[in-house]
Amino acid sequence: LLFLLLFLLALILFFFFLFVLVFLSVRLLFLLLFLRPPTPNFVPPLSRYYPPSVPFFFFFFFFFFFFFFFFFFFFFFSQLSAGTLLPPAFPVTSAYMRAFASSH
């Protein structure tokens, strides 16, 4: 249930920021295509809409967050369901600890 809730949260965030990114990109494309500069030296003030780092921030944030979330939880729950989440050295360590506790 927790995994399902986290998955839905990640999905909602992903599509929300995807919508924001598409919205900003379409608005920038509209500004670049349909706003003609009045003089040859005029530069449209695109920085008043958003700085150039905003789409890159959204892209990298979602790329790393989404893929880290997916691969981490897929690995974690697949290993947990297979019963191999703990490393092979764990029974050796626990046996050593039991022997150490029984000898002291």
C-alpha positions as CSV (number, residue, x, y, z in Angstrom):
1,L,0.0,0.0,0.0
2,L,2.8,2.4,0.8
3,F,4.5,1.6,-2.4
4,L,1.3,2.2,-4.3
5,L,0.8,5.6,-2.6
6,L,4.4,6.6,-3.3
7,F,4.1,5.4,-6.9
8,L,0.9,7.5,-7.3
9,L,2.6,10.5,-5.8
10,A,5.5,10.2,-8.1
11,L,3.2,9.8,-11.1
12,I,1.2,12.9,-10.1
13,L,4.3,14.9,-9.6
14,F,5.8,13.7,-12.9
15,F,2.7,14.6,-14.9
16,F,2.3,17.9,-13.1
17,F,5.8,19.1,-13.8
18,L,5.6,17.6,-17.3
19,F,2.5,19.8,-17.8
20,V,4.4,22.8,-16.4
21,L,7.4,22.1,-18.7
22,V,5.2,21.7,-21.8
23,F,3.3,24.8,-20.9
24,L,6.4,26.9,-20.5
25,S,7.9,25.5,-23.7
26,V,4.8,26.2,-25.7
27,R,4.6,29.7,-24.4
28,L,8.3,30.3,-25.2
29,L,7.7,28.8,-28.7
30,F,4.7,31.1,-29.2
31,L,6.8,34.1,-28.1
32,L,9.7,33.2,-30.4
33,L,7.5,32.5,-33.5
34,F,4.7,35.1,-33.3
35,L,6.3,38.1,-31.6
36,R,8.2,40.0,-34.3
37,P,10.8,42.4,-33.0
38,P,10.0,46.0,-33.9
39,T,13.6,46.9,-34.6
40,P,16.5,44.7,-35.8
41,N,18.3,45.4,-32.6
42,F,15.4,44.5,-30.3
43,V,15.8,41.4,-28.2
44,P,12.5,40.0,-26.7
45,P,12.8,40.0,-22.9
46,L,12.3,36.3,-22.4
47,S,14.0,36.4,-19.0
48,R,10.9,38.2,-17.5
49,Y,8.9,35.0,-18.2
50,Y,11.3,32.5,-16.8
51,P,15.1,32.1,-16.7
52,P,16.6,29.7,-19.2
53,S,17.6,27.3,-16.4
54,V,13.9,26.4,-15.5
55,P,13.3,23.8,-18.2
56,F,16.7,22.2,-17.6
57,F,15.9,22.1,-13.8
58,F,12.5,20.4,-14.5
59,F,14.1,18.0,-16.9
60,F,16.9,16.9,-14.7
61,F,14.8,16.9,-11.5
62,F,12.3,14.6,-13.0
63,F,14.8,12.4,-14.8
64,F,16.7,11.7,-11.7
65,F,13.7,11.6,-9.3
66,F,11.6,9.4,-11.5
67,F,14.2,6.9,-12.5
68,F,15.8,6.7,-9.1
69,F,12.3,6.1,-7.6
70,F,11.4,3.5,-10.1
71,F,14.7,1.5,-10.1
72,F,15.2,1.7,-6.3
73,F,11.7,0.5,-5.4
74,F,11.6,-2.1,-8.2
75,F,14.9,-3.5,-7.0
76,F,13.9,-3.3,-3.3
77,F,10.5,-5.0,-3.6
78,S,11.7,-7.6,-6.1
79,Q,14.5,-8.5,-3.8
80,L,12.2,-8.5,-0.8
81,S,9.6,-10.7,-2.5
82,A,12.4,-13.1,-3.6
83,G,13.7,-13.2,-0.1
84,T,17.2,-12.2,-1.2
85,L,17.3,-8.6,0.1
86,L,19.9,-9.4,2.7
87,P,23.4,-10.1,1.5
88,P,24.8,-13.7,1.6
89,A,27.2,-12.8,4.4
90,F,24.3,-12.1,6.8
91,P,23.8,-15.7,8.1
92,V,27.6,-16.0,8.6
93,T,27.5,-12.7,10.6
94,S,24.6,-13.8,12.7
95,A,26.2,-17.2,13.3
96,Y,29.4,-15.4,14.4
97,M,27.4,-13.1,16.7
98,R,25.6,-16.1,18.3
99,A,28.8,-17.9,18.8
100,F,30.4,-14.8,20.3
101,A,27.4,-14.2,22.6
102,S,27.4,-17.8,23.7
103,S,31.2,-17.9,24.4
104,H,31.0,-14.7,26.5
